[in-house]
Amino acid sequence: MFDYTNQNVVVVGGTSGINLQVAVSFANAGANVAVASRNIEKVNAAVALLKQANPNGNHLGVSFDVRDEHALAQGFTIIAKSFGHINVLVSGAAGNFPASAAKLSNNGFKSVIDIDLIGSFQVLKQAYSLLKRPNASIIQISAPQAYIAMPLQAHVCAAKAGVDMLTRTLAIEWGIEGVRINSIVPGPIADTEGFNRLAPNDALQQKVASSVPLQRNGQKQDIANAALFLASDMASYITGVVLPVDGGWSLGGASIAMTELGSMAVKQGL
């Protein structure tokens, strides 16, 4: 359905979970794909998958921590030498762990802000010179904590709310260059680290599924499909949008399910 042949796509955080599926899906659509994360072993494994998906593509991997401005600059220098420019940037680096606000340390709160919010800003700022062209697209992978209050997630709620406002602000500032930027907000997505942490067994995951209007937890490909659309010419007049891809979960079920899960976790001493 989508053809990204000869387009250059960078997926930050693209070596596992949702972001890896996004990267592979762009490769399947013909794109040259670069992935980046802290773990070099995961980077190498992801590049191998990209080459399987699109043997004719120019794929590469770089390792950096989004909190390290110098390492980020070095990583994007490598990408620039290989690609020259970027057509699509997917910014998906994230950190999360359940913790009640009363027991959450300042360093714990700051670490999530540093990765999710400041890290996202540094990625977008570093990539801007390679993206500054008409029809370039940025997609941020956000989270429902951006606009749904959830127990044990004060740090993530604060960080992701900032990420989505960053999306809206840069859509205004960078739109004059022709750059579009949107956020995708995944709902409960099966077989992902974040979901498994919040709902760590089958019974709890089924409870979440029953709170989704479409009565199922999402698949990683659901998010990848949304990314393929938002980066395409079919979405050429869409920017500054925060798009839930959640089966309707954010319409009410999320608050109910996460409050119940949070109450259970609090009773367990988290």
Secondary structure, 3 states (H helix, E strand, C coil): CCCCCCCEEEEECCCCHHHHHHHHHHHHCCCEEEEEECCHHHHHHHHHHHHHHCCCCCCEEEECCCCCHHHHHHHHHHHHHHHCCCCEEEECCCCCCCCCCCCCCHHHHHHHHHHHHHHHHHHHHHHHHHHCCCCCEEEEECCHHHCCCCCCCHHHHHHHHHHHHHHHHHHHHHHCCCCEEEEEEECCECCCHHHHHHCCCHHHHHHHHHCCCCCCCECHHHHHHHHHHHCCHHHCCCCCCEEEECCCHHHCHHHHHHHHHHHHHHHCCC
